[in-house]
Amino acid sequence: MRMQILPLVNHSTYQPPHNDAEASERTGRQKRGIADTSARWPDGVVTVALDLKDMKSQALVVDAIREWAHHTPGLQLKVVNGKKGDIRVSDDEGIKGNWSYIGTNARYVPMDKPTMHLNRSDNSKEFRQTALHEFGHALGLLHEHQHPEHDINWNSQLVYAKYKTLESDKSLIDRDFFTLPTGENLLVKGYDTKSVMHYGIEPDDTKDGRETKQNYSLSEGDKEIIRKLYSPGRFQDSGLSSAQGPAPLD
């Protein structure tokens, strides 16, 4: 599915053919990832509004969207400049953190508020990775390191200590690291450490010292699960995410 990039103007108000995905399913090749079908955007067009002050950052965000858009056969992502869209991206320095609402949970956000926030950064590689990760959430994907089949032996006390300066509420650290998603609308494939939806894990974050490198591009598993999630007519739009509720994820 193509992505339409409109001219950057002020508004008032991210392919392989679908049958390739079906073929891989028929041959039994393992696909990987985890998504919430209840937060899937309906087939058609979703408008992504970019309210970003830095033009270099804006170009990186558009590039990240484009990478996803090659693999959403039932969905067209239309990028506009401004604050009015289905997905609204901000880099407002008065807002904290990198986060996004999950898929159609963005509908529950007041129209004058962003549904995704990206911290400004001079590190282009890390900024683009963050944008790629957050747009995965915006399309309905969940954290891969919270996959029901993950085998991470977390050093939870160290993780709490390390991230308490970013998340003072322990329950938010649980939400982003440890809590396994539940709900009848989960689309679950094999655990994928190469997924862009997987946090980078340092050796001291785990009891066995195992490290997971940060991923900077979509894995084959990412491409396959988003292709399946957005196969035209495959899932019905059911509104609020049953797995995560209306709160955003980092």
C-alpha positions in Angstrom: 0.0 0.0 0.0 1.4 3.4 -1.0 1.7 6.3 1.4 0.6 9.7 0.3 2.9 12.5 1.3 1.1 15.8 1.1 2.9 19.2 0.8 3.9 20.6 4.1 1.3 23.2 4.6 -0.7 24.4 7.6 -4.0 22.7 7.9 -7.0 24.1 9.8 -8.2 21.3 11.2 4.3 3.7 6.8 4.9 -3.3 -0.6 5.0 -6.7 -0.9 1.8 -8.1 -2.4 -0.8 -9.4 0.0 -0.7 -12.9 -1.5 3.0 -13.1 -0.4 1.9 -12.9 3.2 -0.9 -15.5 2.6 1.7 -17.8 0.9 4.0 -17.7 3.9 1.1 -18.6 6.2 0.2 -21.6 4.0 3.8 -22.9 4.0 3.9 -22.8 7.8 6.8 -20.4 8.0 6.8 -19.0 11.5 5.7 -15.4 11.8 6.5 -13.4 14.9 5.1 -10.5 17.0 2.2 -9.4 19.0 -0.7 -7.1 18.1 -4.1 -6.1 19.3 -6.7 -6.5 16.6 -9.2 -4.5 18.6 -7.0 -1.4 18.1 -6.5 -2.0 14.4 -7.4 1.0 12.1 -10.2 0.2 9.7 -9.3 -0.4 6.1 -8.9 2.8 4.2 -7.0 6.1 5.0 -5.5 7.2 8.3 -4.3 10.8 8.5 -1.0 11.4 10.4 -0.6 15.0 11.4 3.0 16.1 12.2 3.4 19.1 14.5 7.2 19.0 14.6 9.4 22.1 14.9 12.6 20.5 13.6 12.6 19.8 9.8 15.3 17.2 10.1 13.3 15.3 12.7 10.2 15.6 10.5 12.1 14.0 7.6 13.1 11.1 9.9 9.6 10.6 11.1 8.2 10.5 7.5 10.9 8.0 6.7 9.9 5.8 9.6 6.2 6.0 8.6 7.1 5.0 5.1 9.0 1.9 6.3 5.8 0.7 8.0 3.5 1.8 5.1 5.2 -0.7 2.7 3.6 -3.5 4.8 0.0 -2.3 5.5 -1.9 -3.5 2.4 -5.3 -2.5 3.8 -4.3 0.9 5.1 -3.0 4.1 3.5 -1.1 6.5 5.7 -1.6 10.1 4.6 0.9 12.5 6.2 0.0 16.2 6.7 1.6 19.1 8.5 -0.3 20.5 11.5 -2.3 19.3 14.4 -5.4 17.7 12.9 -5.3 14.0 12.1 -6.2 10.6 13.3 -2.7 10.2 14.6 -1.2 13.4 15.9 2.5 13.6 16.5 4.2 16.3 18.6 7.7 17.2 19.8 6.4 19.8 22.2 9.2 20.3 24.8 6.6 20.9 27.5 5.5 17.2 27.2 7.5 14.4 28.7 8.7 11.2 27.1 8.4 9.1 24.0 5.0 7.5 23.8 2.0 6.6 21.6 -1.5 5.5 22.1 -2.2 2.0 20.7 -3.9 2.1 17.4 -7.5 3.3 17.5 -7.2 4.2 21.2 -6.1 7.5 19.7 -9.8 8.2 19.1 -10.2 8.7 22.8 -7.7 11.5 23.0 -9.2 15.1 22.8 -8.6 16.4 19.3 -6.5 19.3 20.6 -4.0 16.9 22.2 -1.3 14.7 20.6 -1.7 10.9 20.4 2.1 10.5 20.1 5.0 12.4 21.5 8.7 12.2 20.4 11.4 13.9 22.4 13.7 16.1 20.3 17.1 14.6 19.8 20.3 15.4 17.9 21.0 11.7 17.5 19.3 10.9 14.2 19.8 7.1 14.4 18.2 6.9 17.9 15.4 9.4 17.0 14.4 7.4 13.9 14.4 4.2 15.9 12.1 5.8 18.5 9.8 7.0 15.8 9.7 3.5 14.2 8.9 2.0 17.6 6.2 4.5 18.4 4.5 4.2 15.0 4.4 0.4 15.6 2.3 1.2 18.7 0.2 3.7 16.7 -0.7 0.9 14.2 -1.7 -1.5 17.0 1.5 -3.4 17.9 2.5 -4.1 21.5 5.9 -4.5 23.2 7.7 -7.6 21.9 9.7 -8.0 25.2 6.2 -8.5 26.8 5.4 -11.3 24.5 3.7 -14.3 26.3 6.5 -16.6 25.0 9.4 -14.3 26.0 12.3 -16.0 27.9 13.8 -12.9 29.5 15.0 -13.5 33.1 14.5 -10.0 34.3 16.4 -8.5 37.2 13.3 -6.6 38.1 14.7 -4.8 41.1 17.5 -3.4 39.1 15.1 -2.3 36.3 12.9 -0.6 38.9 15.9 1.3 40.3 17.3 2.2 36.8 14.1 3.6 35.4 12.5 5.2 38.5 13.9 8.6 37.4 11.9 8.3 34.2 8.8 6.6 35.7 8.3 7.4 39.4 5.2 5.2 39.4 6.3 1.5 39.7 3.1 0.4 38.0 4.2 2.3 34.9 7.5 0.4 34.8 5.5 -2.8 35.2 3.2 -1.8 32.3 6.2 -1.1 30.0 8.4 -4.0 30.9 6.8 -6.9 32.8 3.0 -7.1 32.5 1.9 -9.6 29.8 -0.9 -8.3 27.6 -4.2 -10.1 27.9 -7.5 -10.0 25.9 -9.4 -12.0 23.4 -8.3 -9.9 20.5 -4.6 -10.5 20.6 -2.8 -11.5 17.4 0.2 -13.5 18.7 3.1 -15.0 16.7 6.4 -16.4 17.8 8.7 -14.3 20.1 11.0 -12.1 18.0 14.1 -10.5 19.6 14.9 -8.7 16.3 11.6 -6.8 16.4 11.7 -3.0 16.5 9.0 -3.3 19.2 11.5 -5.0 21.5 13.3 -2.8 24.0 17.1 -3.0 24.0 18.1 -4.9 27.1 21.5 -4.5 28.8 23.2 -7.4 30.5 22.6 -6.1 34.0 18.8 -5.9 33.3 18.7 -9.7 33.4 19.7 -12.2 36.1 21.6 -14.3 33.6 23.4 -11.4 31.9 21.8 -11.9 28.6 21.7 -8.9 26.3 19.3 -7.9 23.6 20.6 -5.4 21.1 18.5 -2.4 20.1 16.9 -2.9 16.7 16.9 0.0 14.2 14.8 -1.4 11.3 11.8 -3.6 10.9 12.5 -7.3 11.3 10.9 -9.9 9.0 8.6 -10.7 11.9 7.5 -7.0 12.2 6.7 -6.9 8.5 4.8 -10.2 8.6 2.6 -9.4 11.6 1.7 -5.8 10.4 0.9 -7.3 7.0 -1.4 -9.8 8.6 -3.0 -7.2 10.9 -3.7 -5.0 7.9 -4.8 -7.6 5.4 -8.0 -6.1 3.9 -11.2 -7.3 5.5 -9.4 -9.7 7.9 -10.4 -8.1 11.2 -13.4 -6.0 12.3 -12.9 -2.7 14.0 -14.0 -3.1 17.6 -13.0 0.1 19.2 -11.0 0.3 22.4 -8.0 -2.0 22.9 -8.8 -4.9 25.1 -5.1 -5.5 25.9 -3.9 -2.2 27.1 -6.9 0.2 27.5 -6.7 3.8 26.5 -3.3 4.7 28.1 -0.3 5.3 25.9 2.8 3.1 25.8 6.5 4.2 25.7 
